[in-house]
Amino acid sequence: MTGTTPYIVDGLQYCRCSREIFKQMRQGGLDAVHVTISYHELFRETVANIEKWNRLFEDCNDLVMLGRLASDIEKAKKSQRIAIFFGLQNCSSIEDDIGLLEVLHSLGVRFMQLSYNNQSLLASGCYEQEDGGITRMGAEVIVEMNRIGMVVDMSHSGERSSLQAIEISERPIAITHANPSFWHETPRSKSEHLLKSLAVADGVIGFSLYPYHLLGHSDCTLHSFCRMVARTAEMIGVEHIAIGSDLCQGQPSEELQWMRKGRWSKQQDEPPKFPQQPEWFRDNRDFPKIAAGLLEIGFAQTEVEKILGGNWLCFFEKSFTPSKSA
Amino acid sequence: MTGTTPYIVDGLQYCRCSREIFKQMRQGGLDAVHVTISYHELFRETVANIEKWNRLFEDCNDLVMLGRLASDIEKAKKSQRIAIFFGLQNCSSIEDDIGLLEVLHSLGVRFMQLSYNNQSLLASGCYEQEDGGITRMGAEVIVEMNRIGMVVDMSHSGERSSLQAIEISERPIAITHANPSFWHETPRSKSEHLLKSLAVADGVIGFSLYPYHLLGHSDCTLHSFCRMVARTAEMIGVEHIAIGSDLCQGQPSEELQWMRKGRWSKQQDEPPKFPQQPEWFRDNRDFPKIAAGLLEIGFAQTEVEKILGGNWLCFFEKSFTPSKSA
């Protein structure tokens, strides 16, 4: 079964990437990964992160390349490499400056979440009490993202903001990493209504394998995960579902504090730790197990190929090319 | 005569660009211009300048496009547009961070002067008493510029620094805008020894039309300018000479203060003014007059074509493609 999927594309990871992890991606059969390069970092800090990525590309150019267009996935596969697509999990990197979107797009950024758990300048986050929807700047930012070819990602946003983003955006949007509420109810999970709206607008959701997003957390079974995938497929169509593993391989636990608290809070949680991955999805090498699990539960091979990569590939094709003439 | 030159390329301008100036470039027959986007601006300020340029490209995409490769000149010409290549007149934009070179290259920057009149982190400037040559960081920056495809420009650097840059650089370097000392002796002018060394290393000098660089300043005659071009051609070969007009159309006089003093000095000159252009080269529309002057003085048509654009085109072809595999 392994290796029969034409393309494997992961819709979101936040690994501390290294030659070793890139090799594991290859072992898992991955052809493309959307990687998070920033959470709460301001513009200059995100540029420093990009500089580190540029060094990685230089040092590991036998294994990875920067992805700019969907067609780079094929290019990467042909040279036995992985295409890496940059994304931001919050809008801190554009500060209050809409012109930074195009600058960041030129530097390779292809995804941006409009908010991360909290209220942002653009949208509400999924942990806010009140979701005021897309802000004035948010609406303009969506138009600009559509123009330049950057994906609106609402994984950590509130429901109302997400529905409005779908409405405003002329291109399909993504929820790169989340699971449905019907399976595991959390503020980060997505309602049936939202998922259906996403699919009607030709969007894609990537199912998360981050333990806190799984029913039973680290003890979640592959069977339970695959049943959830099947039920979502019935609900919104198999063309609109994919994987966004949210893998955080190799990150020190301080990173979790940064993700959760950034610089916006003085309160410290008890030192958080990354939860243990379920035994059937420990790291990048385990993508074939998900393919196997989906086949096992009754998906056809062609459907598994869509879920594991084909759907993201189609979505990327609609997403990254600038709409402006230039 | 007008329009018989296949390509007209200006090796340096610092105009306050606008639709009107772009139209004048077209009237002058220009196909490509290296434009200065920053002098003493730090990285974030240069990004803000690029944002303004991005707006100009969006608003005037019937007239101009960002040039990334030499082949963009042909692409621009075919669509009746001008390819604009970004450059920095000082190294302030990279601060003390070598990784910013690749970031700025991704944003379109294709030229950087290692110093501007003063000592910089990389090299000495042409107005310093002492020229210590290329610094430790400077040597590494040249190697990195060679790797990514960014031109080392020594127009405002000291002689010793310039000779060392030629020595260290594996790619040919440029003096985008300056004139020879034999014609008009100033600290900004270039010695015979430097010009010969530049040419031996396959570099190019662009002759400046900034009045202070001209013999007799605003009163300089076209004939005198063309005789200087002819003498330089005899000295270093017609393949190594070009135009770098240093046109500063539309700039307010405060800009001259910024160019000269940046933030490095508390001393103010008496409010400087941009000098008046000679009557035969008022602005971008007058390029054909230079072509005419060069023919008049005895250059062959093919030589004029090289000087007006062909030599820069060849030089750009050797300069902008990253040498790294990617």
Chai-1 contact restraints between the chains, C-beta under 6 A:
chainA,res_idxA,chainB,res_idxB,connection_type,confidence,min_distance_angstrom,max_distance_angstrom,comment,restraint_id
A,V47,B,V103,contact,1.0,0.0,6.0,A-B,restraint_1
A,E51,B,G99,contact,1.0,0.0,6.0,A-B,restraint_2
A,N54,B,E102,contact,1.0,0.0,6.0,A-B,restraint_3
A,N61,B,S325,contact,1.0,0.0,6.0,A-B,restraint_4
A,N61,B,A326,contact,1.0,0.0,6.0,A-B,restraint_5
A,G99,B,E51,contact,1.0,0.0,6.0,A-B,restraint_6
A,E102,B,N54,contact,1.0,0.0,6.0,A-B,restraint_7
A,V103,B,V47,contact,1.0,0.0,6.0,A-B,restraint_8
A,S106,B,S106,contact,1.0,0.0,6.0,A-B,restraint_9
A,S106,B,L107,contact,1.0,0.0,6.0,A-B,restraint_10
A,L107,B,S106,contact,1.0,0.0,6.0,A-B,restraint_11
A,S325,B,N61,contact,1.0,0.0,6.0,A-B,restraint_12
A,A326,B,N61,contact,1.0,0.0,6.0,A-B,restraint_13
